[in-house]
């Protein structure tokens, strides 16, 4: 569980770095994490739904475990 949390925080940190360069306000970003520590993230999406779908797709492409959204940010 600690690894999952650490990876989620790393993803949030990465999204924060990209958020600084986002040209539009409220560009959504999300992070998805699987039990095995695999993660996926999205940034600069115009809506939350698209950001969630992309983060889960990125995570699912790398693992056979179930990926869950652990964070979403309207400024990601």
N, C-alpha and C positions, 0 to 999 in steps of 0.2 A: 504494500500500500504506500510506503514511503517513496518508492521509486515512481509510482503512478503520480503522486502529488508533485514530486520534483520535476517530472517531465511536463506536467500540466503547467507548473509555474514557469518553466523554461519556454513553453509555447506562448504563454501570456506575455512574458518578457519580450519574446521575438515580435509578437504583434504590436507591443508598445513601441518598439523601434521603428516598425513600418508605419505606425499611425502618425508619427511625426512628419512623414513625408506625404501623407495622404492629401490630395488636393481638394477633396470635398469633405464637408462636415458630415458627421454621422455615417461614415462608411463602416459597415459592420465587419467584425472579425470574430471567429470562434475557434475553440480548441476542442478536439475529441481525443480521448485516450482509451486504450484497451487494457484489460487486466494484465497482459504481459508487458506493459510499458510502451507499446507502440502508440504513436500519436500522429495526428494530422491537424493542420490548421488552415485557416483562411483569413484573408484581410482585404479591405477595400471593396467590400460588396455593398451594393445599394440597399439591400434589405437583409433582415435577419434570416429569413428562410433560406436564401441562397448561400449565405455564409455557413449556416449549419450543415446544409447538404454537402458543400465542398469539403468542410473539415471532416465529416464522417467518411466521405468518399476517399479522401487522402489517407485516412487511418485504415479503412477497410482494404485498401489496395496493398497494404503492407502486412496484414495479419489475417488469421482465420478466426481470431477471437472477436467478440462483439465490442464495437466501439461506442462510447457514450460521450455526449457533449458535456464538458466540464466547465466551460465558460464561454460567454458571448459578451461582446462589448460594442456599443454603437459607435465608438471612436477607434475601432480596431481596423 
